[in-house]
């Protein structure tokens, strides 16, 4: 179960890094620019730990999908961005794909390459 904790942390820090990317204003603001590097660095570190126990296809689809959905929500909450109905449908589809991927059980759950 710790592998999904690592994956959740990777998603959270990916959303933080992406949010800092917006706030960095093209890397012209120092503190958010540092936040981008730190956020993505921590995200990739947690993703690396998760990939030791979760297959790449499953981990990446969850990481990318929930990161995209989380970033979409942050853009609405913090930056007052308006999502079109097409954007909302896209976020729902992404979330659905993530859920579908989580419900399938790959043959090699450990992520090791023993073949």
N, C-alpha and C positions, 0 to 999 in steps of 0.2 A: 504493500500500500504506500510505502514511502516514495515509490517511483512517481505516483500521481501527485504527491505533495511537491516533489521536485518540479514536475511539469506545471503545476499550478503556480509555483514561484516563478518559473520561466515565463509564463504568460503574463503575470502581474508586472514583472520588470520589463518585459517587451512593451507593454502598454505605457509604462512610465517613460521608457526610452523614446518611444514614438511621440508622446506628449511633449517631452523636452525638446524633441526635434522641431516641433511647431513653435515652441517658445523661444528657441535659439535664434529665430529669424535669420536663417541662412548662416548659422554659426557666427553671427555678429554679437550675440550676448554670451558672455563667458560662462556664467553659472549654468544656464540651461545647456550650453554646449558640453560642459563637463558632465551634466546629467545624462546626455545622450550616450556618451562613452561608458559611463558607469552603469546606466540602465541596461544597455545592450550587452555589456560585458558580463554582468551578473545573470542576465537572461540566458546567454549562451552557456554559461557555466552550469546553471541548473538544468538546461536542456541536455547538456553533455551527460550529467549524472542520470537523468531520466532515460536517455538512450542506452544506457548500460543494461536496462531492464525492460524497456518497452521497444517494440519494433519501430524502425524509422518511419515507415508509412503511417502508422497509427499516431506516434508522438508528433510528427510534423503536421499532420492534418488537424490534430487537436490544437496544437500550439498556434498555427497560422490562423485557423478558423476562429478560435476564441479570442486570439489577439486582435483580429480584424473587427470582430463584434464589439470587443471591449473598447477599442479605439474609436469606433463609431459612436458608442454611448458617451465616451469622454468628450468627443467633439460636440455633442449636443449639450451636455451638462456644463462643461467649462467654457467652451468657445461659442456657445449659443448658435451653433450651425443648424441649419434646417436640412433634414434628410427628405428627399422626395419619396413618394410611395414606392418607386422602383428601388431606391436604396434600402428601404425597410424590408421589402420583399427579398432583396439580396442578402441582407443580414439574417433573415429568417431561414433562407435556404442554406447559408453557410453553417448556421447553428444546427440545422437538421442533418447536414452531411457529417458534422462532427459527432453528433449523437449516433448516427448510423455506424460510423467507424468505430465508436466505442463499444457498440453492441456486438460486433464481430470479434471472434476470438481466433487470432492467428495461431497456426500450428507451433511456431517458435516464439513463445511468450517471453523468453529470457533475453532475446536480442543478441545472443552469442552466435558466432559463426563456426559451427562444429563440423560442417560438411566437408 
